[in-house]
Amino acid sequence: MESLPSGNAGLARFLPKLRMYDGLTALKHALRNSRIPSSNSAAIAFVLYQKLGLV
């Protein structure tokens, strides 16, 4: 794993990528591609329900 350069300049090059990352969509895709039932699919479903305000 590549280590991040120290200081804000090194972090600044990763911020645009983080802003474009949609974590909820990534979790939905991960749930769609995981084996159901499994502990992974249960954990992903729990996080989605919690973050979407359904729990």
VMD Tcl script that draws the C-alpha trace (Angstrom):
set ca {
  {0.00 0.00 0.00}
  {1.31 3.40 -0.98}
  {1.86 5.78 1.91}
  {0.41 9.27 1.65}
  {2.85 12.16 1.41}
  {2.90 14.34 4.50}
  {1.11 17.68 4.47}
  {-2.05 19.04 2.89}
  {-0.60 19.14 -0.63}
  {-0.37 15.35 -0.73}
  {-3.92 14.94 0.53}
  {-5.30 17.52 -1.88}
  {-4.77 15.30 -4.91}
  {-7.07 12.62 -3.43}
  {-9.95 14.92 -2.43}
  {-11.54 15.19 -5.91}
  {-11.72 11.40 -6.09}
  {-13.34 11.24 -2.64}
  {-15.92 13.87 -3.58}
  {-16.97 11.80 -6.60}
  {-17.23 8.57 -4.56}
  {-20.81 7.62 -3.75}
  {-20.58 5.22 -0.82}
  {-24.26 4.29 -0.71}
  {-24.27 3.32 -4.38}
  {-21.12 1.28 -3.82}
  {-22.80 -0.53 -0.92}
  {-25.89 -1.25 -3.04}
  {-23.68 -2.76 -5.75}
  {-21.76 -4.77 -3.15}
  {-25.02 -6.14 -1.75}
  {-26.21 -7.04 -5.25}
  {-22.98 -8.96 -5.89}
  {-22.72 -10.74 -2.53}
  {-24.05 -14.17 -1.65}
  {-27.34 -14.02 0.22}
  {-27.66 -15.04 3.01}
  {-24.21 -14.35 4.36}
  {-22.72 -12.31 7.17}
  {-21.39 -9.81 4.62}
  {-24.76 -9.28 2.98}
  {-26.40 -8.86 6.38}
  {-23.84 -6.24 7.43}
  {-24.19 -4.32 4.16}
  {-27.99 -4.41 4.36}
  {-27.90 -3.16 7.96}
  {-25.68 -0.20 7.02}
  {-27.89 0.68 4.06}
  {-31.08 0.58 6.12}
  {-29.46 2.60 8.88}
  {-28.04 5.29 6.56}
  {-31.23 5.55 4.51}
  {-33.22 6.14 7.70}
  {-35.24 2.94 7.53}
  {-34.13 1.64 10.93}
}
mol new
graphics top color blue
foreach p $ca { graphics top sphere $p radius 0.5 }
foreach p [lrange $ca 0 end-1] q [lrange $ca 1 end] { graphics top cylinder $p $q radius 0.2 }
display resetview
